[in-house]
């Protein structure tokens, strides 16, 4: 039986995760631990509980309901997760929806049932289905089955990946059913990558080289992406290193993803505090001039952004 991952969310009308209107499946779990992760609730492969103070109506129902007495207005994150046993009684009784379960058990057919409700939108817009996360390739057999079912229905498939996966296994069970791959290259320097992403990038770069070799033959569409993070990935040295790497491989097109500071709130919801919570650059949207400077570096290497 295929090992079943947790599904974080399924969106049915995304315009930001590939061409056309797309269904997007977000998986829980990632082999990296990027300090700026825009979906911090997707890092852990395990189920979690989320609390949104902006939705809370302060009715105290959860405080009265919790059998472990893990909820209190005096707790830094409202929920003492060292005491919480994830029974989700608070979630079931919360009248406002401020408390939510993060991570759903869904088999492939259940996911397909949700995705295919939007099939007419995919076909009419030139869209399809995108697998995102977290990191979908942590669940190779599961996504292989899902992608296979989508391809059998004539649906365009796209994979968003951090690139840290077993290439041999990927080529055997996932690659045959993917039309497009959005491949993140965040930091080029090995030590800097380990510092900010939790692991080195040797496997990532090697995987990218091999997939690019196949892409150059017209086998798949491969799109490198770099998230712009203030003071970490948007530095001139990192931009030049990545642009030079892509140029050496004959790549003419890439994506730069503009920084979004809303991840700080997401961290709070799952009971974690960002190490950059007091950094002014990390708490606002990136200046458009800085984005243009990064684009110019890529353009100087003849890479269209």
FENVENNOR-V764854 format. One record per residue. N is the residue number from 0. OMEGA is omega in whole degrees, -180 to 180 (999 if undefined). Layout:
N & OMEGA
N & OMEGA
This chain:
0 & 179
1 & 178
2 & -172
3 & 177
4 & 173
5 & 178
6 & -180
7 & -176
8 & 171
9 & 176
10 & -176
11 & -175
12 & -177
13 & 175
14 & -172
15 & -174
16 & 180
17 & -177
18 & 176
19 & 175
20 & -172
21 & 165
22 & -178
23 & 177
24 & 179
25 & -180
26 & 174
27 & 178
28 & 178
29 & 178
30 & 178
31 & 178
32 & -176
33 & -173
34 & -179
35 & -170
36 & -178
37 & 175
38 & -175
39 & 178
40 & 180
41 & -176
42 & -177
43 & 176
44 & -176
45 & 179
46 & -180
47 & 177
48 & -176
49 & 177
50 & -180
51 & -178
52 & -180
53 & 179
54 & -177
55 & 178
56 & 175
57 & -179
58 & 179
59 & 179
60 & -178
61 & 180
62 & -179
63 & -175
64 & -171
65 & -179
66 & -178
67 & -177
68 & -177
69 & -176
70 & 180
71 & 177
72 & 180
73 & 179
74 & -179
75 & 180
76 & 178
77 & 179
78 & 172
79 & -173
80 & 174
81 & 178
82 & -177
83 & 178
84 & 177
85 & 175
86 & 176
87 & 174
88 & 178
89 & 179
90 & -177
91 & -177
92 & -179
93 & -176
94 & -176
95 & -176
96 & 179
97 & 177
98 & -177
99 & 171
100 & 180
101 & -178
102 & -177
103 & 174
104 & 179
105 & 176
106 & -175
107 & -177
108 & 176
109 & 177
110 & 179
111 & 180
112 & 179
113 & -177
114 & -174
115 & 173
116 & -176
117 & -174
118 & -178
119 & 178
120 & 179
121 & -174
122 & -178
123 & -175
124 & -175
125 & -178
126 & -178
127 & -177
128 & 179
129 & 174
130 & -175
131 & -177
132 & 11
133 & -180
134 & -178
135 & -175
136 & 170
137 & -175
138 & -169
139 & -177
140 & -180
141 & -178
142 & 175
143 & 180
144 & -180
145 & -180
146 & 179
147 & 179
148 & 179
149 & 180
150 & 178
151 & 179
152 & 177
153 & -178
154 & 176
155 & -177
156 & -179
157 & 179
158 & 172
159 & -173
160 & 173
161 & 175
162 & -178
163 & -179
164 & 177
165 & -174
166 & -178
167 & 180
168 & 179
169 & -178
170 & -177
171 & -169
172 & -177
173 & -174
174 & -177
175 & -174
176 & -179
177 & 177
178 & -176
179 & 176
180 & 170
181 & -170
182 & -178
183 & 169
184 & -170
185 & -177
186 & -176
187 & -178
188 & -176
189 & -178
190 & 178
191 & 178
192 & 179
193 & -179
194 & -173
195 & -177
196 & 175
197 & 179
198 & 176
199 & -175
200 & -178
201 & -180
202 & -179
203 & -178
204 & 178
205 & 177
206 & -180
207 & 180
208 & -178
209 & 178
210 & 177
211 & 177
212 & 178
213 & 180
214 & -180
215 & 177
216 & 179
217 & -177
218 & -180
219 & 171
220 & -180
221 & -178
222 & 176
223 & -179
224 & 176
225 & 175
226 & 179
227 & -180
228 & -175
229 & 175
230 & -178
231 & -180
232 & -174
233 & 180
234 & -180
235 & -178
236 & -180
237 & 179
238 & -180
239 & -179
240 & 180
241 & 179
242 & 179
243 & 178
244 & -180
245 & 179
246 & -180
247 & -180
248 & 178
249 & -178
250 & -176
251 & -175
252 & 178
253 & 177
254 & 170
255 & -175
256 & -177
257 & -176
258 & 178
259 & -175
260 & -174
261 & -179
262 & 178
263 & 179
264 & 179
265 & 177
266 & -179
267 & -176
268 & -179
269 & 172
270 & 179
271 & 179
272 & 180
273 & 177
274 & -179
275 & -174
276 & -179
277 & 178
278 & -176
279 & 180
280 & -178
281 & -176
282 & 175
283 & 177
284 & -175
285 & 177
286 & -178
287 & 178
288 & 178
289 & 177
290 & -180
291 & 177
292 & 178
293 & 178
294 & -179
295 & 179
296 & 179
297 & 180
298 & 178
299 & 175
300 & 178
301 & 178
302 & -179
303 & 180
304 & 999
